[in-house]
Every structure is written in structure tokens, then in C-alpha cells.
Amino acid sequence: MEHQSNHLQRVMQLLGDETRYKIFEILLEGDNLCVSEISSLLGISTAAVSQHFRMLELAGVVGKKRNGQKMCYRPQLEEPAVAAVAHLMKAHQPAELIT
């Protein structure tokens, strides 16, 4: 139980950064997106996006998969802390954005 609590705290801490929050939000809407796609959507460099993904991956928030020369990511929703945060984020979206 303490491990789950610590993991939830770590996930929330990482998503406290506005850019990482936006990246996670985008992944929840369009699973398995590549660094270049996220970079384009946010208008920031691929290097910056890659650094954010590295932090999210090390914390177990996202998983990655190579797609040719591109690295694509998805939220690790099988992790209870990640699923809890994702559920909370979806519950607090404006009604017109919920699918």
C-alpha cells in the first residue's frame, strides 16, 4: 500500500509540470503517439519532448515502443497510480471534450 501511495505521489509530482501534464493529456486522447507528433502539437522541440518522456518513463507513467525510426509512447494505465490520475483528469474535462 505504501509503495502505491509513493508511486501516486511521484506521478502527481511529475504531472505538476505544465508540459508533462499536457503530454500526458494528449496521450490519453490519442494513445501511441510519437515524439515528433507531440512536439508538433505542443510547438516545442523534439529534444525537449524526449527529455519529458524520459522522466515519465523512468517513473512508470508511460511505456514506449519503437515504430520504425520513431519512438512512440502510451500511458501505462495498468499501473494503479497512473490509472487513478488518468481517471481524475478525464472526470474534470469540460463535457464537450469527453469522448
N, CA, C and O atoms as a GROMACS GRO file, in nm:
protein
  396
    1MET      N    1   0.082  -0.119   0.000
    1MET     CA    2   0.000   0.000   0.000
    1MET      C    3   0.087   0.127   0.000
    1MET      O    4   0.058   0.223  -0.071
    2GLU      N    5   0.194   0.125   0.080
    2GLU     CA    6   0.282   0.241   0.086
    2GLU      C    7   0.350   0.265  -0.048
    2GLU      O    8   0.368   0.380  -0.090
    3HIS      N    9   0.388   0.156  -0.116
    3HIS     CA   10   0.450   0.170  -0.248
    3HIS      C   11   0.354   0.239  -0.346
    3HIS      O   12   0.394   0.327  -0.421
    4GLN      N   13   0.227   0.197  -0.344
    4GLN     CA   14   0.128   0.259  -0.433
    4GLN      C   15   0.110   0.406  -0.400
    4GLN      O   16   0.097   0.488  -0.490
    5SER      N   17   0.109   0.439  -0.272
    5SER     CA   18   0.094   0.578  -0.229
    5SER      C   19   0.214   0.661  -0.275
    5SER      O   20   0.197   0.774  -0.323
    6ASN      N   21   0.334   0.607  -0.261
    6ASN     CA   22   0.454   0.676  -0.306
    6ASN      C   23   0.454   0.693  -0.457
    6ASN      O   24   0.496   0.797  -0.509
    7HIS      N   25   0.408   0.590  -0.528
    7HIS     CA   26   0.404   0.599  -0.674
    7HIS      C   27   0.303   0.704  -0.718
    7HIS      O   28   0.330   0.780  -0.811
    8LEU      N   29   0.187   0.707  -0.654
    8LEU     CA   30   0.087   0.808  -0.686
    8LEU      C   31   0.143   0.948  -0.662
    8LEU      O   32   0.123   1.039  -0.744
    9GLN      N   33   0.212   0.965  -0.552
    9GLN     CA   34   0.273   1.095  -0.521
    9GLN      C   35   0.375   1.133  -0.628
    9GLN      O   36   0.380   1.249  -0.670
   10ARG      N   37   0.455   1.039  -0.674
   10ARG     CA   38   0.557   1.065  -0.776
   10ARG      C   39   0.491   1.102  -0.910
   10ARG      O   40   0.535   1.194  -0.978
   11VAL      N   41   0.384   1.028  -0.946
   11VAL     CA   42   0.313   1.057  -1.070
   11VAL      C   43   0.255   1.198  -1.066
   11VAL      O   44   0.268   1.274  -1.162
   12MET      N   45   0.192   1.232  -0.955
   12MET     CA   46   0.133   1.364  -0.942
   12MET      C   47   0.239   1.473  -0.945
   12MET      O   48   0.218   1.580  -1.002
   13GLN      N   49   0.352   1.446  -0.883
   13GLN     CA   50   0.462   1.543  -0.882
   13GLN      C   51   0.513   1.568  -1.024
   13GLN      O   52   0.534   1.682  -1.063
   14LEU      N   53   0.532   1.461  -1.101
   14LEU     CA   54   0.579   1.476  -1.239
   14LEU      C   55   0.478   1.551  -1.324
   14LEU      O   56   0.516   1.634  -1.407
   15LEU      N   57   0.350   1.522  -1.305
   15LEU     CA   58   0.247   1.586  -1.386
   15LEU      C   59   0.216   1.727  -1.337
   15LEU      O   60   0.133   1.796  -1.397
   16GLY      N   61   0.281   1.770  -1.231
   16GLY     CA   62   0.269   1.908  -1.185
   16GLY      C   63   0.338   2.005  -1.280
   16GLY      O   64   0.310   2.125  -1.279
   17ASP      N   65   0.427   1.952  -1.363
   17ASP     CA   66   0.490   2.034  -1.467
   17ASP      C   67   0.390   2.049  -1.581
   17ASP      O   68   0.335   1.950  -1.629
   18GLU      N   69   0.366   2.172  -1.624
   18GLU     CA   70   0.263   2.200  -1.725
   18GLU      C   71   0.286   2.124  -1.856
   18GLU      O   72   0.191   2.073  -1.914
   19THR      N   73   0.409   2.116  -1.901
   19THR     CA   74   0.438   2.048  -2.027
   19THR      C   75   0.413   1.898  -2.014
   19THR      O   76   0.352   1.838  -2.102
   20ARG      N   77   0.462   1.837  -1.905
   20ARG     CA   78   0.438   1.693  -1.886
   20ARG      C   79   0.290   1.664  -1.870
   20ARG      O   80   0.242   1.561  -1.917
   21TYR      N   81   0.216   1.754  -1.804
   21TYR     CA   82   0.071   1.737  -1.791
   21TYR      C   83   0.007   1.736  -1.929
   21TYR      O   84  -0.076   1.650  -1.959
   22LYS      N   85   0.045   1.832  -2.014
   22LYS     CA   86  -0.011   1.839  -2.149
   22LYS      C   87   0.025   1.715  -2.230
   22LYS      O   88  -0.059   1.662  -2.304
   23ILE      N   89   0.148   1.668  -2.218
   23ILE     CA   90   0.190   1.547  -2.289
   23ILE      C   91   0.103   1.429  -2.246
   23ILE      O   92   0.054   1.354  -2.330
   24PHE      N   93   0.084   1.412  -2.116
   24PHE     CA   94   0.004   1.301  -2.065
   24PHE      C   95  -0.140   1.314  -2.111
   24PHE      O   96  -0.204   1.215  -2.148
   25GLU      N   97  -0.192   1.435  -2.109
   25GLU     CA   98  -0.329   1.461  -2.154
   25GLU      C   99  -0.346   1.423  -2.302
   25GLU      O  100  -0.445   1.362  -2.340
   26ILE      N  101  -0.249   1.459  -2.383
   26ILE     CA  102  -0.252   1.425  -2.526
   26ILE      C  103  -0.247   1.273  -2.544
   26ILE      O  104  -0.318   1.219  -2.628
   27LEU      N  105  -0.163   1.206  -2.466
   27LEU     CA  106  -0.154   1.060  -2.476
   27LEU      C  107  -0.285   0.993  -2.438
   27LEU      O  108  -0.322   0.891  -2.497
   28LEU      N  109  -0.355   1.048  -2.340
   28LEU     CA  110  -0.484   0.991  -2.301
   28LEU      C  111  -0.586   1.002  -2.413
   28LEU      O  112  -0.676   0.918  -2.424
   29GLU      N  113  -0.573   1.104  -2.494
   29GLU     CA  114  -0.666   1.125  -2.605
   29GLU      C  115  -0.628   1.046  -2.730
   29GLU      O  116  -0.716   1.007  -2.807
   30GLY      N  117  -0.499   1.021  -2.750
   30GLY     CA  118  -0.455   0.959  -2.875
   30GLY      C  119  -0.343   0.860  -2.856
   30GLY      O  120  -0.238   0.873  -2.919
   31ASP      N  121  -0.361   0.762  -2.773
   31ASP     CA  122  -0.267   0.654  -2.742
   31ASP      C  123  -0.164   0.628  -2.852
   31ASP      O  124  -0.194   0.640  -2.971
   32ASN      N  125  -0.041   0.592  -2.812
   32ASN     CA  126   0.069   0.556  -2.902
   32ASN      C  127   0.108   0.667  -2.998
   32ASN      O  128   0.106   0.649  -3.120
   33LEU      N  129   0.143   0.780  -2.943
   33LEU     CA  130   0.190   0.892  -3.024
   33LEU      C  131   0.342   0.900  -3.017
   33LEU      O  132   0.404   0.865  -2.917
   34CYS      N  133   0.400   0.946  -3.125
   34CYS     CA  134   0.545   0.957  -3.134
   34CYS      C  135   0.593   1.094  -3.087
   34CYS      O  136   0.516   1.191  -3.084
   35VAL      N  137   0.720   1.102  -3.053
   35VAL     CA  138   0.781   1.225  -3.005
   35VAL      C  139   0.757   1.340  -3.102
   35VAL      O  140   0.723   1.450  -3.061
   36SER      N  141   0.776   1.314  -3.231
   36SER     CA  142   0.760   1.419  -3.330
   36SER      C  143   0.616   1.471  -3.336
   36SER      O  144   0.595   1.590  -3.358
   37GLU      N  145   0.519   1.384  -3.316
   37GLU     CA  146   0.378   1.425  -3.316
   37GLU      C  147   0.348   1.514  -3.195
   37GLU      O  148   0.281   1.617  -3.208
   38ILE      N  149   0.397   1.475  -3.080
   38ILE     CA  150   0.376   1.554  -2.958
   38ILE      C  151   0.446   1.688  -2.972
   38ILE      O  152   0.391   1.792  -2.937
   39SER      N  153   0.568   1.685  -3.024
   39SER     CA  154   0.645   1.807  -3.044
   39SER      C  155   0.568   1.906  -3.132
   39SER      O  156   0.561   2.025  -3.101
   40SER      N  157   0.512   1.856  -3.239
   40SER     CA  158   0.435   1.940  -3.331
   40SER      C  159   0.310   1.996  -3.263
   40SER      O  160   0.278   2.114  -3.280
   41LEU      N  161   0.240   1.912  -3.188
   41LEU     CA  162   0.117   1.956  -3.120
   41LEU      C  163   0.144   2.065  -3.016
   41LEU      O  164   0.065   2.158  -3.000
   42LEU      N  165   0.256   2.053  -2.946
   42LEU     CA  166   0.288   2.148  -2.839
   42LEU      C  167   0.373   2.265  -2.885
   42LEU      O  168   0.385   2.365  -2.814
   43GLY      N  169   0.432   2.253  -3.004
   43GLY     CA  170   0.516   2.362  -3.054
   43GLY      C  171   0.648   2.375  -2.979
   43GLY      O  172   0.700   2.486  -2.962
   44ILE      N  173   0.702   2.262  -2.934
   44ILE     CA  174   0.832   2.262  -2.866
   44ILE      C  175   0.924   2.161  -2.936
   44ILE      O  176   0.876   2.079  -3.015
   45SER      N  177   1.052   2.168  -2.909
   45SER     CA  178   1.148   2.082  -2.978
   45SER      C  179   1.130   1.934  -2.943
   45SER      O  180   1.080   1.900  -2.836
   46THR      N  181   1.172   1.849  -3.035
   46THR     CA  182   1.166   1.705  -3.008
   46THR      C  183   1.260   1.668  -2.894
   46THR      O  184   1.233   1.574  -2.818
   47ALA      N  185   1.370   1.740  -2.881
   47ALA     CA  186   1.464   1.714  -2.770
   47ALA      C  187   1.397   1.741  -2.636
   47ALA      O  188   1.414   1.664  -2.541
   48ALA      N  189   1.321   1.849  -2.628
   48ALA     CA  190   1.251   1.881  -2.502
   48ALA      C  191   1.145   1.775  -2.471
   48ALA      O  192   1.133   1.731  -2.357
   49VAL      N  193   1.071   1.735  -2.573
   49VAL     CA  194   0.968   1.632  -2.552
   49VAL      C  195   1.034   1.501  -2.508
   49VAL      O  196   0.984   1.434  -2.418
   50SER      N  197   1.145   1.466  -2.571
   50SER     CA  198   1.216   1.343  -2.534
   50SER      C  199   1.261   1.345  -2.388
   50SER      O  200   1.252   1.244  -2.319
   51GLN      N  201   1.309   1.460  -2.342
   51GLN     CA  202   1.350   1.471  -2.201
   51GLN      C  203   1.232   1.452  -2.107
   51GLN      O  204   1.245   1.387  -2.003
   52HIS      N  205   1.119   1.508  -2.142
   52HIS     CA  206   0.999   1.490  -2.059
   52HIS      C  207   0.956   1.344  -2.059
   52HIS      O  208   0.920   1.289  -1.955
   53PHE      N  209   0.960   1.279  -2.175
   53PHE     CA  210   0.924   1.138  -2.182
   53PHE      C  211   1.020   1.051  -2.102
   53PHE      O  212   0.978   0.953  -2.041
   54ARG      N  213   1.146   1.087  -2.101
   54ARG     CA  214   1.244   1.010  -2.023
   54ARG      C  215   1.205   1.011  -1.876
   54ARG      O  216   1.208   0.906  -1.811
   55MET      N  217   1.168   1.126  -1.824
   55MET     CA  218   1.128   1.136  -1.683
   55MET      C  219   0.999   1.056  -1.658
   55MET      O  220   0.988   0.986  -1.558
   56LEU      N  221   0.903   1.068  -1.749
   56LEU     CA  222   0.777   0.996  -1.734
   56LEU      C  223   0.797   0.845  -1.743
   56LEU      O  224   0.733   0.767  -1.672
   57GLU      N  225   0.888   0.804  -1.831
   57GLU     CA  226   0.915   0.662  -1.846
   57GLU      C  227   0.985   0.604  -1.723
   57GLU      O  228   0.949   0.496  -1.675
   58LEU      N  229   1.083   0.676  -1.672
   58LEU     CA  230   1.154   0.628  -1.553
   58LEU      C  231   1.062   0.612  -1.433
   58LEU      O  232   1.086   0.528  -1.347
   59ALA      N  233   0.957   0.692  -1.427
   59ALA     CA  234   0.860   0.684  -1.317
   59ALA      C  235   0.749   0.584  -1.345
   59ALA      O  236   0.662   0.563  -1.260
   60GLY      N  237   0.750   0.521  -1.462
   60GLY     CA  238   0.648   0.422  -1.494
   60GLY      C  239   0.515   0.481  -1.537
   60GLY      O  240   0.412   0.413  -1.532
   61VAL      N  241   0.516   0.608  -1.578
   61VAL     CA  242   0.393   0.675  -1.620
   61VAL      C  243   0.360   0.642  -1.765
   61VAL      O  244   0.243   0.632  -1.802
   62VAL      N  245   0.462   0.624  -1.847
   62VAL     CA  246   0.443   0.591  -1.988
   62VAL      C  247   0.530   0.471  -2.025
   62VAL      O  248   0.630   0.442  -1.960
   63GLY      N  249   0.489   0.404  -2.131
   63GLY     CA  250   0.568   0.296  -2.189
   63GLY      C  251   0.602   0.337  -2.331
   63GLY      O  252   0.534   0.421  -2.390
   64LYS      N  253   0.707   0.277  -2.387
   64LYS     CA  254   0.746   0.315  -2.522
   64LYS      C  255   0.757   0.194  -2.612
   64LYS      O  256   0.774   0.080  -2.567
   65LYS      N  257   0.746   0.221  -2.741
   65LYS     CA  258   0.757   0.117  -2.843
   65LYS      C  259   0.815   0.181  -2.968
   65LYS      O  260   0.774   0.288  -3.010
   66ARG      N  261   0.913   0.112  -3.026
   66ARG     CA  262   0.974   0.164  -3.148
   66ARG      C  263   0.882   0.134  -3.265
   66ARG      O  264   0.829   0.024  -3.280
   67ASN      N  265   0.863   0.237  -3.348
   67ASN     CA  266   0.782   0.225  -3.469
   67ASN      C  267   0.870   0.272  -3.585
   67ASN      O  268   0.870   0.390  -3.619
   68GLY      N  269   0.945   0.179  -3.644
   68GLY     CA  270   1.044   0.217  -3.745
   68GLY      C  271   1.156   0.295  -3.678
   68GLY      O  272   1.221   0.244  -3.586
   69GLN      N  273   1.180   0.417  -3.724
   69GLN     CA  274   1.282   0.501  -3.663
   69GLN      C  275   1.226   0.588  -3.552
   69GLN      O  276   1.301   0.657  -3.483
   70LYS      N  277   1.096   0.586  -3.535
   70LYS     CA  278   1.031   0.671  -3.434
   70LYS      C  279   1.007   0.594  -3.305
   70LYS      O  280   0.985   0.473  -3.306
   71MET      N  281   1.010   0.668  -3.195
   71MET     CA  282   0.977   0.612  -3.066
   71MET      C  283   0.838   0.663  -3.028
   71MET      O  284   0.815   0.784  -3.022
   72CYS      N  285   0.747   0.571  -3.002
   72CYS     CA  286   0.610   0.608  -2.968
   72CYS      C  287   0.580   0.571  -2.823
   72CYS      O  288   0.636   0.475  -2.770
   73TYR      N  289   0.493   0.646  -2.761
   73TYR     CA  290   0.463   0.630  -2.619
   73TYR      C  291   0.314   0.614  -2.596
   73TYR      O  292   0.231   0.657  -2.676
   74ARG      N  293   0.282   0.550  -2.484
   74ARG     CA  294   0.144   0.536  -2.440
   74ARG      C  295   0.141   0.541  -2.288
   74ARG      O  296   0.240   0.508  -2.223
   75PRO      N  297   0.028   0.581  -2.231
   75PRO     CA  298   0.019   0.583  -2.085
   75PRO      C  299   0.017   0.440  -2.030
   75PRO      O  300  -0.042   0.351  -2.091
   76GLN      N  301   0.080   0.419  -1.916
   76GLN     CA  302   0.083   0.287  -1.852
   76GLN      C  303  -0.040   0.273  -1.762
   76GLN      O  304  -0.029   0.276  -1.640
   77LEU      N  305  -0.156   0.259  -1.823
   77LEU     CA  306  -0.282   0.257  -1.748
   77LEU      C  307  -0.300   0.132  -1.664
   77LEU      O  308  -0.390   0.126  -1.581
   78GLU      N  309  -0.215   0.032  -1.684
   78GLU     CA  310  -0.221  -0.087  -1.598
   78GLU      C  311  -0.160  -0.060  -1.461
   78GLU      O  312  -0.179  -0.140  -1.368
   79GLU      N  313  -0.089   0.049  -1.447
   79GLU     CA  314  -0.035   0.092  -1.317
   79GLU      C  315  -0.146   0.164  -1.240
   79GLU      O  316  -0.202   0.261  -1.291
   80PRO      N  317  -0.178   0.120  -1.120
   80PRO     CA  318  -0.289   0.180  -1.045
   80PRO      C  319  -0.278   0.332  -1.026
   80PRO      O  320  -0.378   0.402  -1.038
   81ALA      N  321  -0.160   0.382  -0.997
   81ALA     CA  322  -0.143   0.526  -0.975
   81ALA      C  323  -0.167   0.604  -1.104
   81ALA      O  324  -0.229   0.710  -1.102
   82VAL      N  325  -0.119   0.552  -1.215
   82VAL     CA  326  -0.137   0.618  -1.345
   82VAL      C  327  -0.284   0.615  -1.384
   82VAL      O  328  -0.338   0.714  -1.432
   83ALA      N  329  -0.348   0.501  -1.363
   83ALA     CA  330  -0.491   0.488  -1.395
   83ALA      C  331  -0.574   0.583  -1.310
   83ALA      O  332  -0.670   0.643  -1.359
   84ALA      N  333  -0.539   0.598  -1.183
   84ALA     CA  334  -0.613   0.688  -1.094
   84ALA      C  335  -0.604   0.833  -1.140
   84ALA      O  336  -0.703   0.905  -1.141
   85VAL      N  337  -0.484   0.876  -1.177
   85VAL     CA  338  -0.464   1.013  -1.224
   85VAL      C  339  -0.537   1.033  -1.358
   85VAL      O  340  -0.599   1.137  -1.379
   86ALA      N  341  -0.528   0.935  -1.446
   86ALA     CA  342  -0.597   0.945  -1.575
   86ALA      C  343  -0.748   0.956  -1.555
   86ALA      O  344  -0.814   1.035  -1.622
   87HIS      N  345  -0.801   0.878  -1.463
   87HIS     CA  346  -0.944   0.882  -1.433
   87HIS      C  347  -0.983   1.021  -1.380
   87HIS      O  348  -1.085   1.077  -1.421
   88LEU      N  349  -0.904   1.074  -1.292
   88LEU     CA  350  -0.930   1.206  -1.236
   88LEU      C  351  -0.925   1.314  -1.344
   88LEU      O  352  -1.010   1.403  -1.347
   89MET      N  353  -0.827   1.306  -1.433
   89MET     CA  354  -0.815   1.404  -1.540
   89MET      C  355  -0.936   1.397  -1.634
   89MET      O  356  -0.989   1.501  -1.674
   90LYS      N  357  -0.979   1.277  -1.668
   90LYS     CA  358  -1.094   1.262  -1.757
   90LYS      C  359  -1.222   1.312  -1.690
   90LYS      O  360  -1.308   1.370  -1.757
   91ALA      N  361  -1.235   1.290  -1.562
   91ALA     CA  362  -1.354   1.332  -1.489
   91ALA      C  363  -1.366   1.484  -1.480
   91ALA      O  364  -1.475   1.536  -1.461
   92HIS      N  365  -1.253   1.555  -1.492
   92HIS     CA  366  -1.254   1.700  -1.478
   92HIS      C  367  -1.239   1.773  -1.610
   92HIS      O  368  -1.210   1.893  -1.611
   93GLN      N  369  -1.258   1.704  -1.721
   93GLN     CA  370  -1.256   1.770  -1.852
   93GLN      C  371  -1.392   1.834  -1.876
   93GLN      O  372  -1.494   1.784  -1.828
   94PRO      N  373  -1.395   1.945  -1.948
   94PRO     CA  374  -1.523   2.002  -1.987
   94PRO      C  375  -1.604   1.898  -2.065
   94PRO      O  376  -1.547   1.818  -2.138
   95ALA      N  377  -1.736   1.900  -2.050
   95ALA     CA  378  -1.824   1.800  -2.110
   95ALA      C  379  -1.804   1.783  -2.259
   95ALA      O  380  -1.814   1.671  -2.309
   96GLU      N  381  -1.777   1.890  -2.332
   96GLU     CA  382  -1.763   1.878  -2.478
   96GLU      C  383  -1.636   1.806  -2.519
   96GLU      O  384  -1.624   1.765  -2.634
   97LEU      N  385  -1.539   1.788  -2.427
   97LEU     CA  386  -1.416   1.721  -2.459
   97LEU      C  387  -1.418   1.572  -2.426
   97LEU      O  388  -1.333   1.498  -2.474
   98ILE      N  389  -1.512   1.528  -2.347
   98ILE     CA  390  -1.520   1.389  -2.306
   98ILE      C  391  -1.576   1.307  -2.420
   98ILE      O  392  -1.680   1.339  -2.478
   99THR      N  393  -1.504   1.198  -2.452
   99THR     CA  394  -1.548   1.111  -2.561
   99THR      C  395  -1.608   0.984  -2.509
   99THR      O  396  -1.650   0.899  -2.587
   0.00000   0.00000   0.00000
